[in-house]
Amino acid sequence: MKIKSLWKPALALLIAIALWELATKLFQIEVWLLPAPSTIAQEMVIVFPAFLPHMLATIKLVLVGFSSAIVLGIIVATLLHIFPTAREIVMPFLIISQNIPTIVLAPLFMIWFGLGDFPKYLIIAMTAFFPITIATLDGFGQTNRDLMHYMQMMGATKKQTFFKLQLPDAVPSIFSGIKIAATYSVMTAVVAEWLGAQKGIGVFMTLSASSYRTSRVFVAIVVTIILSLAFFGLFLALEKWFTRWKRNEGAQ
Amino acid sequence: MTLQIQQLHHSFGEKKILSDVSFTVENGEFVSILGPSGSGKSTLFHLIGGILKPEQGNILLNNRDITNQSGHMSYMPQSPSLFPWRTVLQNAMLGSELAGIADEAKAIDLLQKANLGEMIQAYPSQLSGGMKQRVAFVRALLSPQPLICLDEPFSALDSFTKKEMQQWLLKTWEAYDKSILFITHDIEEALFLSDHVIILSTNPATVKASIKVPFKRPRDEQLFLSEEFLHWKRKVVEALKE
């Protein structure tokens, strides 16, 4: 993704915001129903000091939950790759685990693990590790044949073949899994917070919604979007760095 | 180091690939295996490399049976097979790294001699085809095994680069005490490089002839144009036709 190509969607967004602003003025829409973008912006400035601790709580939740998801995803993929029988047995259950809605899972985890942060980390990790595992397994399955052949002919051990070839060769795949998971991990954290937390964007959102402070709900939505984008951008940058050897590919 | 190939037989299903192939590579010798494409040359390498088990026959290294054991030879495949995420230097050291004896100073020295001194921190994607093959050969040379097997390493290069690479290969190899087993389908290449040329027939592959090449070393490109070279080329062509 190039920065230059971003101006078109940015322009579209600006036009949409302008139309929204215009519509709220023109049709005199009530603030509790749909606040104007300018009202939301003002509200954001006012509420930000009170909002900040909520935001930091969510960021911490996402960072801890998501990094565990990455570690878990890669470890599970590695184990399933080394033991094909385990792969056959476990795979259906992994898919089933992804079909349980977060909204059902969250209260169950609260019952089992209490109201602390742990059940929320678990929810984020559980939803995020799956795409990472699948993408990593895919990467392990598509190891470059020529390089594999070289390793075999040189008499490389299984351990050497894994760490020197299969794992680094799977890095681009691992990152495509991470990027998919990263896009909805902030949202998962917010949903998890709805169901029981002291602090967090999700808590702020439910409190604001129940008191009809719609502009604050929108503040929470905007921040959630910005955080998601920042999070995605972070992994995009990490991917670029980890696959810097790709830069000149096909340039000869 | 002596490599002895003794009466190798191998087939894939019903199709017989190798039939009674025997030859020897002595210490410090450059031996080429010459044969048309599809004559089972690569299968022979897979057997020597130990990743295939022959139906019959033995492979001995210094009189020790190494049949179906990998890791006894260093290898340079047809495609350069450099690891794209490793720098040139890291790639060159891979073979020795696998054996647990990576020596960075030696690798840098060899790369400099191969005119790759400025590229040691570059990635393979930044190299030309000839450069990639030079890195692949340096990698094979740095591996500790006394025998290097090269599988048609220059067949994808244009004829100018190919000639350059052949001379570079000879010059580099002559400074080392390593034996080379070289697969090719190019008669001139085999004669120019080798001490011995082993001619294989196809379907199934058997040793048709083993020709001792009398040219003195060091050799240079003038050799290609000499009467003597043509004479031996004719001999090889005749042997192939038989």
Interface residues (C-beta under 8 A of the other chain):
Chain A: D146 L147 H149 Y150 M151 Q152 M153 M154 G155 A156 Q160 K164 L165 P168 D169 V171 T243 R244 W245 K246 R247 N248 E249 G250 A251 Q252
Chain B: F45 H46 G49 G50 I51 Q69 S70 G71 H72 M73 S74 Y75 P77 S79 S81 F83 P84 W85 R86 L94 G95 E97 L98 Y123 P124 S125 Q126 S128 S143 C149
